[in-house]
C-alpha cells in the first residue's frame, strides 16, 4: 500500500511510526511531517500543509495513494475527508458533517441530549446577556467553553460567579478565541477522574482502544495552566477492561449509531473525554480524531497492523478485522518549551535525540531541521514514549530517555502516571 499521513505533530509521528512497521507498506508519505517522520524507514515528507485540501487530493491521486490517514482536526473540519472520498481516495477520517461532533461543542451537546448519551447539564448561547441571565439562574459551578475549534484552549474553569462573567466577556465580547467563541456552552462543572476512551469506527462498528489518561496541567500535582497535554499513559487502571467495554457500548457505539441515524456516518477515530463521577460516566467532549498525546501511548500498544485497521474503517469492513493489543502498558512524557503554554522561544538546538533507547521511542511534536541539526519549533517539542510489563516499567523507560534529552528551557512533568502507580501499589 501507498499511504499518506496528514499532519506534523507527535500524533502523526506515532501513526507514521506504526504504519512503517506494516509488511503491507510500499511507500509512506507524511504531509508536511517533521524531522522525526523524515527519519522513518521508507518515509518521505511532502511539503504540503494539512489545510491545503486541493494539493493533498492532487498528490494522493498522482502518487497512487491507497489510504490517507488524517491526524489533526482542522483539515477534517474543513472537509478534507469529503474531498478525498469525492476523488476516489480511501480515507481514515470523518466527513465535515461528522466532524461537527468536535468542531461545534454546541452540536455535540445537543447531539448527546438527543441520543441519550450521559453528559453534564448545559446551556448554549450566542447572546452575551442571555448567557449572563442563565448564569444567574443556576446554582451549580460551571465550565465556560467556546463552541468552535480553539486548539484545545477554548475552555475556562471559573472559580466564582464574577470569574464566570469575566470568562463570558473574554470569549463573547473580547473574542479571545475569535470565531470559535461566537457560540458558547455553559455546562455544569463535574468532579471525578478523567479518562480518554477512543474507538476505531467505520460508520457502524466500533473497536474500543485501551482507556488512557491525559495530564492537562503544566506542572506536577496538576498545577499551572491547562495545556494541550503534558503526558499520557494506557491502559488507565481507573477504567478496567469491563468498564471500558461497557462505556464503549453505552457511549462510543451509541454515538456512532446516532451519527449514522442523523445522516452523518462517522468513520475514523472517535475520542470521548469522560469524567468518571459518583453518578457514572459523563462525556466532557467528543473529538473526531486521535488524541495527542494519547496516540503516542496507544500506538506503542497496538499489536494489529494499523494499515489493516485503518483500511477496514475506510471501507466499512471493521467488523471483519480483529483488533489486538499488546499486554502491559505504555506511557508518554511530553517535553515542552520554556514558557509554554504561553509565549515561548523557538530555534533552540536539541541534544540527545540519537541516544540508544530501550523499549522507548522519541516522537517529534514541535521540531524542525535547521542547518543540519534539529531545533525546537513549537510549544510541545517532543513526546517520549516507553512501554513495558506494567505502568512502572513503562514510565521508567520513558523517563530514562527524557533525562538524556536537553535544550534550553526544556520543561516536563515528573508525575505522569502517578495515579496509576498508586492504584498498582494498593493492589
C-alpha positions in Angstrom: 0.0 0.0 0.0 1.0 3.6 -0.6 -0.1 5.6 2.4 -0.3 9.3 3.1 -0.5 10.6 6.7 -1.6 14.2 7.1 -0.1 16.4 9.9 3.1 17.4 11.5 2.9 16.7 15.3 3.7 13.9 17.7 0.4 12.2 17.0 1.3 12.0 13.3 4.8 10.8 14.0 3.4 8.0 16.2 0.9 7.0 13.4 3.7 7.0 10.8 6.0 5.0 13.1 3.3 2.4 13.5 2.4 2.4 9.8 6.1 2.0 8.9 6.1 -1.4 10.7 3.5 -2.9 8.3 4.7 -5.6 5.9 2.0 -4.3 3.5 3.6 -0.8 3.2 5.1 0.2 -0.1 5.6 4.0 0.2 4.8 6.2 3.2 4.3 9.9 2.7 3.7 12.4 5.5 2.4 15.9 4.8 4.0 18.1 5.9 5.7 15.8 8.5 8.6 16.7 10.8 12.3 15.6 11.3 11.1 12.5 13.1 8.8 11.3 10.3 11.6 12.0 7.8 13.9 9.6 9.6 11.5 6.7 9.5 12.3 3.7 7.2 10.9 4.3 3.7 9.1 7.5 4.7 9.1 10.8 2.8 7.9 14.2 4.0 5.9 16.1 1.5 5.8 19.9 1.7 2.0 20.3 1.6 0.2 21.9 4.5 -2.5 20.0 6.3 -5.1 22.6 5.3 -4.3 22.6 1.6 -7.0 20.1 0.6 -6.7 20.6 -3.2 -3.0 19.9 -3.1 -3.4 16.9 -0.9 -6.0 15.4 -3.1 -3.9 16.0 -6.2 -0.8 14.5 -4.6 -2.8 11.4 -3.5 -4.1 10.8 -7.0 -0.8 11.5 -8.7 1.1 9.1 -6.4 -1.5 6.2 -6.4 -2.1 6.6 -2.7 -4.3 3.7 -1.4 -5.1 5.2 2.0 -4.9 8.6 3.7 -4.9 8.9 7.5 -5.8 12.4 8.7 -4.3 13.4 12.1 -5.4 16.9 13.0 -9.0 18.2 13.5 -8.7 21.4 11.4 -8.5 19.7 8.0 -11.3 17.3 8.9 -13.5 20.3 9.9 -12.5 21.9 6.6 -13.8 18.9 4.6 -10.6 17.1 3.6 -12.1 13.7 4.0 -15.0 14.6 1.8 -12.7 15.9 -0.9 -10.6 12.8 -0.8 -13.6 10.5 -1.0 -15.1 12.5 -3.9 -11.8 11.9 -5.7 -12.0 8.2 -5.1 -9.2 8.1 -2.5 -9.9 6.0 0.6 -9.5 7.9 3.8 -9.4 7.2 7.6 -11.2 10.3 9.0 -14.8 11.6 9.3 -16.6 13.9 6.9 -17.0 17.6 7.6 -20.6 16.9 8.8 -19.5 14.1 11.2 -16.6 16.2 12.5 -19.1 18.6 13.9 -19.1 16.4 17.0 -15.8 18.1 17.7 -15.8 21.3 15.7 -19.0 22.5 17.5 -19.4 21.9 21.2 -23.0 23.1 20.9 -23.7 20.5 18.2 -22.1 17.8 20.4 -24.1 18.7 23.5 -27.4 18.8 21.6 -26.5 15.5 19.9 -25.8 13.9 23.2 -29.0 15.1 24.7 -30.9 13.8 21.7 -29.4 10.3 21.7 -29.3 9.7 25.5 -25.5 9.9 25.9 -24.7 10.9 29.5 -23.2 14.4 29.8 -23.3 17.4 32.2 -26.2 19.9 32.4 -25.7 22.7 29.9 -26.9 25.7 28.0 -25.9 27.0 24.6 -25.8 30.8 23.9 -25.0 33.2 21.1 -26.1 36.3 23.0 -23.9 37.6 25.9 -26.8 38.9 28.0 -28.8 35.7 27.7 -25.7 33.8 28.8 -25.4 36.1 31.9 -29.1 35.6 32.7 -28.5 31.8 32.6 -25.5 32.1 34.9 -27.7 34.0 37.5 -30.4 31.3 37.3 -28.3 28.2 38.1 -26.9 27.1 41.5 -24.0 24.8 40.4 -20.4 25.5 39.4 -19.8 25.8 35.7 -17.3 25.5 32.9 -17.3 28.0 30.1 -16.5 26.7 26.6 -16.1 28.4 23.2 -18.1 26.2 21.0 -15.8 26.2 18.0 -12.3 24.8 17.5 -9.8 26.7 19.6 -6.7 24.5 19.5 -7.6 22.9 22.9 -7.5 26.3 24.6 -11.2 27.4 24.5 -12.2 26.2 27.9 -12.3 28.3 31.1 -12.9 27.0 34.6 -14.1 29.9 36.7 -13.8 29.8 40.5 -16.8 32.1 41.2 -19.7 33.9 39.5 -17.6 37.0 38.9 -15.0 34.9 37.2 -17.7 33.2 35.1 -19.0 36.6 33.9 -15.4 37.7 33.1 -14.9 34.5 31.1 -18.1 35.2 29.1 -16.9 38.7 28.4 -13.5 37.4 27.3 -14.9 34.9 24.9 -18.1 36.6 23.5 -17.2 40.3 23.6 -13.4 40.5 23.6 -13.3 37.5 21.2 -10.3 35.9 22.9 -10.8 32.8 20.7 -12.0 34.5 17.6 -14.9 33.0 15.7 -14.7 29.9 17.9 -16.4 32.0 20.7 -19.4 33.2 18.6 -21.3 30.5 20.4 -20.6 29.3 23.9 -21.6 26.4 26.1 -22.1 26.9 29.8 -22.0 23.5 31.4 -22.0 22.0 34.9 -18.6 21.5 36.4 -18.2 17.9 37.3 -15.8 16.2 39.7 -14.0 12.8 39.3 -11.2 11.3 37.3 -10.9 12.0 33.6 -10.4 9.2 31.1 -9.8 9.3 27.4 -11.7 6.5 25.6 -11.1 6.1 21.9 -12.5 3.8 19.3 -11.8 2.8 15.7 -15.0 3.3 13.8 -16.2 2.5 10.2 -19.7 4.2 10.4 -21.3 1.2 12.1 -18.8 -0.9 14.0 -16.7 0.3 16.9 -13.5 -1.3 18.2 -12.6 0.2 21.6 -9.0 1.1 22.4 -7.4 0.7 25.8 -8.5 3.7 28.1 -5.9 6.3 28.5 -5.4 9.2 31.0 -4.0 12.5 29.9 -2.3 15.2 32.0 -3.5 18.6 31.0 -2.0 20.9 33.6 1.5 22.3 33.0 3.1 21.3 36.3 3.3 18.4 38.7 0.3 17.7 41.1 -2.0 19.1 38.4 -0.9 22.7 39.0 -0.4 25.5 36.5 -2.4 26.4 33.4 -4.1 24.0 31.0 -2.0 22.7 28.1 -2.6 20.6 25.0 -1.4 17.7 27.2 1.9 17.1 29.1 1.8 13.3 29.0 -0.5 10.2 29.0 -0.5 6.5 29.7 -2.6 3.5 28.9 -4.3 1.4 30.0 -5.7 3.5 32.8 -6.4 1.3 35.9 -9.3 3.6 36.9 -11.2 2.2 33.9 -10.6 -1.6 33.9 -11.5 -3.7 30.8 -15.0 -4.5 31.8 -15.8 -0.8 32.3 -14.1 0.2 29.1 -16.2 -2.4 27.2 -19.4 -1.1 28.9 -18.6 2.6 28.1 -17.6 1.6 24.6 -21.1 0.3 24.1 -23.1 2.9 26.0 -21.1 5.9 24.8 -18.9 5.3 21.7 -21.3 2.8 20.0 -24.3 4.9 20.8 -22.6 8.0 19.3 -21.7 6.1 16.1 -25.3 4.8 15.9 -26.6 8.3 16.5 -24.4 9.9 13.8 -25.5 7.2 11.3 -29.2 7.8 12.2 -28.7 11.5 11.7 -27.2 11.0 8.3 -23.6 11.7 9.3 -21.9 8.3 9.5 -18.6 8.5 11.4 -15.6 6.7 10.0 -12.2 7.3 11.8 -11.1 7.6 15.4 -13.8 8.7 17.8 -12.5 10.1 21.1 -14.7 10.5 24.2 -13.3 12.6 27.0 -15.0 11.1 30.1 -15.4 12.3 33.7 -16.0 9.3 36.0 -18.3 10.8 38.5 -20.0 9.3 41.5 -23.1 9.0 39.4 -21.4 7.3 36.5 -19.5 8.4 33.4 -20.3 11.8 31.8 -18.9 12.9 28.4 -17.0 16.1 28.7 -16.3 16.3 25.0 -16.0 14.3 21.8 -13.1 14.6 19.4 -13.2 13.4 15.8 -9.6 12.1 15.6 -6.9 10.5 17.6 -5.9 12.3 20.8 -2.5 13.8 21.4 -0.6 12.7 23.5 -2.8 9.6 24.0 -1.9 8.3 20.5 1.8 8.1 21.3 1.0 5.7 24.1 -1.7 3.8 22.2 0.4 3.1 19.1 3.0 1.5 21.3 0.4 -1.0 22.5 -1.4 -1.7 19.2 -0.5 -5.3 18.2 -2.5 -5.3 14.9 -1.3 -3.8 11.7 -2.5 -0.2 11.7 -3.0 -0.3 8.0 -5.3 -3.3 8.2 -7.5 -1.5 10.8 -7.5 1.9 9.2 -8.2 0.5 5.7 -11.1 -1.6 7.2 -12.5 1.6 8.7 -12.2 3.5 5.4 -14.1 0.7 3.5 -16.8 -0.1 6.1 -15.3 -3.6 6.9 -14.1 -3.1 10.5 -16.4 -6.0 11.7 -14.2 -8.3 9.7 -11.0 -7.2 11.5 -9.6 -8.5 14.8 -8.0 -5.5 16.6 -5.4 -6.8 19.0 -3.5 -5.0 21.8 -0.2 -6.0 23.5 -0.2 -6.8 27.2 1.4 -4.4 29.5 1.4 -0.6 29.5 2.8 2.5 27.7 3.5 6.0 28.9 4.3 9.2 27.1 6.1 12.2 28.7 5.9 15.5 26.8 8.9 17.8 26.8 7.8 21.4 26.2 9.5 24.7 25.5 10.2 27.1 28.4 7.2 29.4 28.7 4.7 27.0 27.2 1.7 27.2 27.2 2.2 31.0 27.0 4.9 32.7 24.8 8.0 30.5 24.2 11.2 30.7 22.1 11.9 28.5 19.1 15.0 27.6 17.2 16.9 26.1 20.1 19.2 23.1 19.4 18.0 19.8 20.8 20.6 17.3 22.1 20.1 13.6 22.9 17.9 12.6 20.0 20.4 10.0 18.9 20.7 8.2 22.3 20.3 4.4 22.4 16.8 3.5 23.6 15.4 0.5 25.5 11.7 -0.1 24.7 11.2 3.6 24.1 10.8 6.0 21.2 11.1 9.8 20.8 8.3 11.2 18.8 8.8 14.7 17.4 5.9 17.1 18.1 7.3 20.6 17.5 10.7 20.4 15.8 12.3 21.4 12.5 15.6 20.7 10.7 17.9 23.7 10.5 21.5 23.9 9.5 22.0 20.1 9.8 20.5 19.9 13.3 17.1 19.6 14.9 15.8 22.6 16.7 12.6 23.5 18.7 9.7 24.8 16.6 6.7 24.6 18.9 5.3 24.6 22.4 5.2 20.8 22.8 8.5 19.8 21.4 8.9 16.0 21.9 6.7 13.2 23.1 8.9 10.5 24.7 7.1 7.1 25.0 8.2 4.0 26.8 6.4 0.6 27.2 6.8 -2.4 29.4 5.1 -5.1 31.5 3.3 -2.5 33.7 3.0 1.2 34.1 6.0 1.5 36.4 8.3 -0.1 33.9 6.9 1.9 31.0 7.4 5.2 33.0 10.9 4.2 34.0 11.9 3.6 30.4 10.2 6.8 29.2 11.9 9.0 31.9 15.3 7.4 31.3 15.0 8.6 27.7 13.7 12.0 28.8 16.7 12.5 31.1 19.0 12.1 28.1 17.4 14.9 26.1 18.3 18.6 26.6 17.6 22.0 25.2 17.5 25.4 26.8 14.4 25.9 29.0 13.0 22.4 28.5 10.2 21.6 30.9 8.3 18.4 31.6 6.2 16.8 34.4 7.8 14.3 36.7 4.5 12.8 37.9 3.0 11.3 34.7 1.1 8.1 35.7 1.2 8.9 39.4 -2.4 7.9 39.9 -1.9 4.6 38.1 1.2 3.8 40.3 -0.8 4.4 43.4 -3.5 2.1 42.3 -0.9 -0.6 41.4 0.7 -0.2 44.9 -2.7 -0.5 46.6 -3.5 -3.9 45.0 
